[in-house]
Amino acid sequence: MKTRAITGVIFVAVMIAATLLGAYVYSIFFTLLSTWCLYEFYGIVSSEERAPNKVIGIALALVLFVLGSLISMDLLAVKFLALIIPFISTTYIISLFQKRAFPFNDIAYTFLGIAYVTLPFFLFSKLGFMQGAFNYVLPLGFLILLWTNDTGAYLAGRSFGKRKLFERISPKKTWEGFFGGLILAIVAAVNLEKYFGYLPLWQWVSIAAIISIVGTLGDLVESMLKRSLHVKDSGNILPGHGGFLDRFDGLLLAAPMVYVFLILIN
């Protein structure tokens, strides 16, 4: 627990610093973080039957993220997104020469990594540019709500947890933990509106609810993935926590939903 706590504090501090230090640091940090998470995903899904093309997949992810970030900062025209098309085509072409027994398994898992990991991180990064120029409030607020939901769920589940939320996938998760996370996230949302403003209170509370509900489902989805592959953690880079992918399982589903919510209402 001590190791886990120390790792968590350092990790949170790095995340906050990367978000506060401006558009370039923010974009570079989340490009690298999402790329490592994709690397972890490819690592845990690889087997004799499925071998995603890590090189082309990571190259495609980097091109997508870098181009998207430059476009968000008005340093590049939107038309340059077309550059990802050759990487998509190359994924299919390379499989012709690899002589694998199940080539479309490899192709499918290569693209699944982009859809499951890279795209959600990219949409999260877009939260910093929702109103044109970079602003740290939305991505920082998202992370605070994500962390408070996780903290509330852990504390409530540990103290009061009895009714299993989804025992088949995650035996430790409880309904009491879920509602504890939701309540603490809503409390945090009220304080975000008070100290940051930026969005009306009902929007902050709505984002908190989305993160709590969809983030919990995202956690369950990653647990389902790991159970199906018979792995405990996506990696071991974070002492006491596992891999980066394990720490951002909630973000992978919640970030796209928050992005869509904000796009539709604003």
C-alpha positions as a Python dict, from the first residue, in 0.01 Angstrom:
ca = {
    (1, 'M'): (0, 0, 0),
    (2, 'K'): (289, 237, 80),
    (3, 'T'): (448, 172, -260),
    (4, 'R'): (112, 216, -430),
    (5, 'A'): (50, 547, -250),
    (6, 'I'): (395, 690, -333),
    (7, 'T'): (362, 589, -699),
    (8, 'G'): (14, 740, -712),
    (9, 'V'): (123, 1076, -567),
    (10, 'I'): (418, 1106, -808),
    (11, 'F'): (204, 1003, -1103),
    (12, 'V'): (-70, 1254, -1019),
    (13, 'A'): (189, 1532, -979),
    (14, 'V'): (339, 1455, -1322),
    (15, 'M'): (-7, 1447, -1483),
    (16, 'I'): (-106, 1781, -1332),
    (17, 'A'): (225, 1942, -1432),
    (18, 'A'): (191, 1815, -1790),
    (19, 'T'): (-159, 1963, -1808),
    (20, 'L'): (-60, 2301, -1665),
    (21, 'L'): (261, 2360, -1863),
    (22, 'G'): (97, 2468, -2186),
    (23, 'A'): (-19, 2324, -2517),
    (24, 'Y'): (316, 2183, -2632),
    (25, 'V'): (405, 1995, -2314),
    (26, 'Y'): (44, 1880, -2281),
    (27, 'S'): (31, 1746, -2637),
    (28, 'I'): (373, 1580, -2623),
    (29, 'F'): (303, 1417, -2287),
    (30, 'F'): (-29, 1264, -2387),
    (31, 'T'): (110, 1157, -2724),
    (32, 'L'): (382, 961, -2546),
    (33, 'L'): (146, 829, -2276),
    (34, 'S'): (-110, 706, -2527),
    (35, 'T'): (165, 544, -2734),
    (36, 'W'): (293, 353, -2432),
    (37, 'C'): (-61, 240, -2347),
    (38, 'L'): (-100, 116, -2705),
    (39, 'Y'): (231, -70, -2672),
    (40, 'E'): (99, -236, -2355),
    (41, 'F'): (-224, -330, -2531),
    (42, 'Y'): (-37, -493, -2819),
    (43, 'G'): (180, -674, -2567),
    (44, 'I'): (-105, -837, -2374),
    (45, 'V'): (-309, -938, -2681),
    (46, 'S'): (-19, -1090, -2876),
    (47, 'S'): (-14, -1470, -2914),
    (48, 'E'): (29, -1740, -3177),
    (49, 'E'): (-321, -1672, -3310),
    (50, 'R'): (-302, -1294, -3306),
    (51, 'A'): (4, -1080, -3368),
    (52, 'P'): (-88, -715, -3418),
    (53, 'N'): (165, -525, -3624),
    (54, 'K'): (315, -317, -3344),
    (55, 'V'): (540, -106, -3565),
    (56, 'I'): (275, 7, -3812),
    (57, 'G'): (11, 38, -3538),
    (58, 'I'): (230, 261, -3321),
    (59, 'A'): (338, 461, -3626),
    (60, 'L'): (-26, 516, -3722),
    (61, 'A'): (-108, 620, -3364),
    (62, 'L'): (180, 868, -3354),
    (63, 'V'): (88, 1019, -3690),
    (64, 'L'): (-276, 1052, -3585),
    (65, 'F'): (-188, 1212, -3251),
    (66, 'V'): (80, 1445, -3384),
    (67, 'L'): (-128, 1562, -3679),
    (68, 'G'): (-434, 1607, -3458),
    (69, 'S'): (-236, 1807, -3204),
    (70, 'L'): (-82, 2033, -3468),
    (71, 'I'): (-426, 2093, -3620),
    (72, 'S'): (-570, 2172, -3275),
    (73, 'M'): (-295, 2432, -3226),
    (74, 'D'): (-366, 2581, -3571),
    (75, 'L'): (-19, 2485, -3691),
    (76, 'L'): (-146, 2256, -3965),
    (77, 'A'): (-445, 2240, -4199),
    (78, 'V'): (-708, 1969, -4148),
    (79, 'K'): (-632, 1825, -4495),
    (80, 'F'): (-307, 1677, -4359),
    (81, 'L'): (-509, 1418, -4166),
    (82, 'A'): (-524, 1236, -4501),
    (83, 'L'): (-166, 1126, -4429),
    (84, 'I'): (-300, 851, -4201),
    (85, 'I'): (-454, 674, -4503),
    (86, 'P'): (-123, 528, -4633),
    (87, 'F'): (-58, 381, -4288),
    (88, 'I'): (-401, 216, -4288),
    (89, 'S'): (-343, 68, -4634),
    (90, 'T'): (6, -49, -4537),
    (91, 'T'): (-138, -251, -4248),
    (92, 'Y'): (-325, -469, -4498),
    (93, 'I'): (-42, -488, -4748),
    (94, 'I'): (220, -598, -4496),
    (95, 'S'): (3, -895, -4398),
    (96, 'L'): (35, -1027, -4754),
    (97, 'F'): (404, -1089, -4697),
    (98, 'Q'): (402, -1220, -4341),
    (99, 'K'): (259, -1565, -4421),
    (100, 'R'): (59, -1579, -4101),
    (101, 'A'): (-212, -1843, -4049),
    (102, 'F'): (-472, -1585, -3942),
    (103, 'P'): (-371, -1255, -4106),
    (104, 'F'): (-700, -1078, -4041),
    (105, 'N'): (-669, -1152, -3670),
    (106, 'D'): (-345, -954, -3683),
    (107, 'I'): (-503, -673, -3883),
    (108, 'A'): (-810, -658, -3658),
    (109, 'Y'): (-609, -634, -3337),
    (110, 'T'): (-381, -371, -3490),
    (111, 'F'): (-680, -147, -3559),
    (112, 'L'): (-854, -242, -3233),
    (113, 'G'): (-561, -95, -3043),
    (114, 'I'): (-604, 236, -3229),
    (115, 'A'): (-979, 240, -3165),
    (116, 'Y'): (-962, 126, -2803),
    (117, 'V'): (-656, 320, -2684),
    (118, 'T'): (-533, 593, -2921),
    (119, 'L'): (-865, 748, -3024),
    (120, 'P'): (-991, 793, -2664),
    (121, 'F'): (-663, 954, -2559),
    (122, 'F'): (-677, 1178, -2864),
    (123, 'L'): (-1032, 1289, -2780),
    (124, 'F'): (-922, 1351, -2422),
    (125, 'S'): (-641, 1572, -2550),
    (126, 'K'): (-896, 1762, -2759),
    (127, 'L'): (-1066, 1873, -2436),
    (128, 'G'): (-781, 2121, -2394),
    (129, 'F'): (-874, 2290, -2723),
    (130, 'M'): (-1254, 2290, -2700),
    (131, 'Q'): (-1271, 2668, -2740),
    (132, 'G'): (-987, 2714, -2986),
    (133, 'A'): (-685, 2822, -2782),
    (134, 'F'): (-545, 2580, -2526),
    (135, 'N'): (-701, 2588, -2180),
    (136, 'Y'): (-607, 2342, -1906),
    (137, 'V'): (-936, 2361, -1714),
    (138, 'L'): (-1134, 2088, -1892),
    (139, 'P'): (-863, 1820, -1908),
    (140, 'L'): (-754, 1895, -1550),
    (141, 'G'): (-1117, 1890, -1436),
    (142, 'F'): (-1170, 1559, -1615),
    (143, 'L'): (-869, 1405, -1439),
    (144, 'I'): (-978, 1536, -1099),
    (145, 'L'): (-1326, 1387, -1148),
    (146, 'L'): (-1175, 1058, -1265),
    (147, 'W'): (-947, 1039, -962),
    (148, 'T'): (-1215, 1141, -712),
    (149, 'N'): (-1452, 882, -856),
    (150, 'D'): (-1185, 613, -819),
    (151, 'T'): (-1103, 727, -465),
    (152, 'G'): (-1467, 742, -357),
    (153, 'A'): (-1536, 401, -507),
    (154, 'Y'): (-1235, 249, -332),
    (155, 'L'): (-1316, 399, 9),
    (156, 'A'): (-1689, 327, -2),
    (157, 'G'): (-1636, -22, -139),
    (158, 'R'): (-1377, -103, 126),
    (159, 'S'): (-1592, 34, 409),
    (160, 'F'): (-1946, -61, 308),
    (161, 'G'): (-1923, -288, 3),
    (162, 'K'): (-2156, -588, 11),
    (163, 'R'): (-2359, -603, -309),
    (164, 'K'): (-2150, -710, -608),
    (165, 'L'): (-2166, -482, -911),
    (166, 'F'): (-2041, -723, -1178),
    (167, 'E'): (-1902, -1028, -1001),
    (168, 'R'): (-1837, -1228, -1319),
    (169, 'I'): (-1586, -970, -1441),
    (170, 'S'): (-1464, -793, -1126),
    (171, 'P'): (-1545, -968, -794),
    (172, 'K'): (-1423, -673, -582),
    (173, 'K'): (-1646, -404, -731),
    (174, 'T'): (-1966, -328, -542),
    (175, 'W'): (-2271, -108, -583),
    (176, 'E'): (-2176, 74, -263),
    (177, 'G'): (-1839, 154, -415),
    (178, 'F'): (-1999, 275, -737),
    (179, 'F'): (-2232, 517, -556),
    (180, 'G'): (-1950, 631, -328),
    (181, 'G'): (-1746, 721, -636),
    (182, 'L'): (-2041, 897, -799),
    (183, 'I'): (-2117, 1106, -491),
    (184, 'L'): (-1756, 1213, -439),
    (185, 'A'): (-1722, 1299, -810),
    (186, 'I'): (-2033, 1519, -792),
    (187, 'V'): (-1893, 1695, -483),
    (188, 'A'): (-1572, 1755, -678),
    (189, 'A'): (-1775, 1887, -974),
    (190, 'V'): (-1946, 2144, -752),
    (191, 'N'): (-1606, 2265, -635),
    (192, 'L'): (-1470, 2277, -991),
    (193, 'E'): (-1754, 2510, -1088),
    (194, 'K'): (-1690, 2720, -778),
    (195, 'Y'): (-1315, 2764, -828),
    (196, 'F'): (-1272, 2733, -1206),
    (197, 'G'): (-1607, 2828, -1353),
    (198, 'Y'): (-1558, 2774, -1727),
    (199, 'L'): (-1874, 2557, -1749),
    (200, 'P'): (-2215, 2592, -1581),
    (201, 'L'): (-2269, 2379, -1272),
    (202, 'W'): (-2508, 2140, -1447),
    (203, 'Q'): (-2245, 2064, -1711),
    (204, 'W'): (-1975, 1989, -1452),
    (205, 'V'): (-2217, 1761, -1266),
    (206, 'S'): (-2315, 1591, -1592),
    (207, 'I'): (-1949, 1531, -1675),
    (208, 'A'): (-1898, 1386, -1326),
    (209, 'A'): (-2191, 1148, -1380),
    (210, 'I'): (-2061, 1044, -1723),
    (211, 'I'): (-1712, 979, -1586),
    (212, 'S'): (-1849, 784, -1290),
    (213, 'I'): (-2090, 567, -1490),
    (214, 'V'): (-1898, 520, -1816),
    (215, 'G'): (-1560, 518, -1643),
    (216, 'T'): (-1673, 230, -1421),
    (217, 'L'): (-1789, 43, -1731),
    (218, 'G'): (-1452, 117, -1891),
    (219, 'D'): (-1281, -37, -1591),
    (220, 'L'): (-1499, -347, -1631),
    (221, 'V'): (-1425, -366, -2004),
    (222, 'E'): (-1051, -367, -1942),
    (223, 'S'): (-1100, -631, -1670),
    (224, 'M'): (-1295, -836, -1923),
    (225, 'L'): (-1009, -799, -2171),
    (226, 'K'): (-749, -912, -1918),
    (227, 'R'): (-961, -1203, -1797),
    (228, 'S'): (-1012, -1324, -2152),
    (229, 'L'): (-635, -1314, -2204),
    (230, 'H'): (-551, -1457, -1859),
    (231, 'V'): (-330, -1165, -1758),
    (232, 'K'): (-332, -978, -1426),
    (233, 'D'): (-189, -641, -1533),
    (234, 'S'): (-115, -471, -1863),
    (235, 'G'): (242, -404, -1746),
    (236, 'N'): (463, -340, -1444),
    (237, 'I'): (598, 9, -1509),
    (238, 'L'): (407, 159, -1214),
    (239, 'P'): (505, -10, -885),
    (240, 'G'): (191, -120, -702),
    (241, 'H'): (-36, -19, -991),
    (242, 'G'): (59, -234, -1290),
    (243, 'G'): (76, -72, -1631),
    (244, 'F'): (-36, 266, -1762),
    (245, 'L'): (-327, 101, -1942),
    (246, 'D'): (-453, -27, -1605),
    (247, 'R'): (-456, 328, -1468),
    (248, 'F'): (-650, 473, -1762),
    (249, 'D'): (-911, 204, -1823),
    (250, 'G'): (-1187, 441, -1712),
    (251, 'L'): (-1064, 721, -1937),
    (252, 'L'): (-1077, 499, -2247),
    (253, 'L'): (-1457, 494, -2251),
    (254, 'A'): (-1534, 810, -2052),
    (255, 'A'): (-1324, 1060, -2251),
    (256, 'P'): (-1504, 1002, -2584),
    (257, 'M'): (-1844, 1027, -2411),
    (258, 'V'): (-1749, 1354, -2236),
    (259, 'Y'): (-1615, 1492, -2566),
    (260, 'V'): (-1938, 1404, -2747),
    (261, 'F'): (-2145, 1554, -2464),
    (262, 'L'): (-1956, 1884, -2479),
    (263, 'I'): (-1966, 1898, -2859),
    (264, 'L'): (-2343, 1843, -2867),
    (265, 'I'): (-2435, 2094, -2595),
    (266, 'N'): (-2194, 2368, -2697),
}
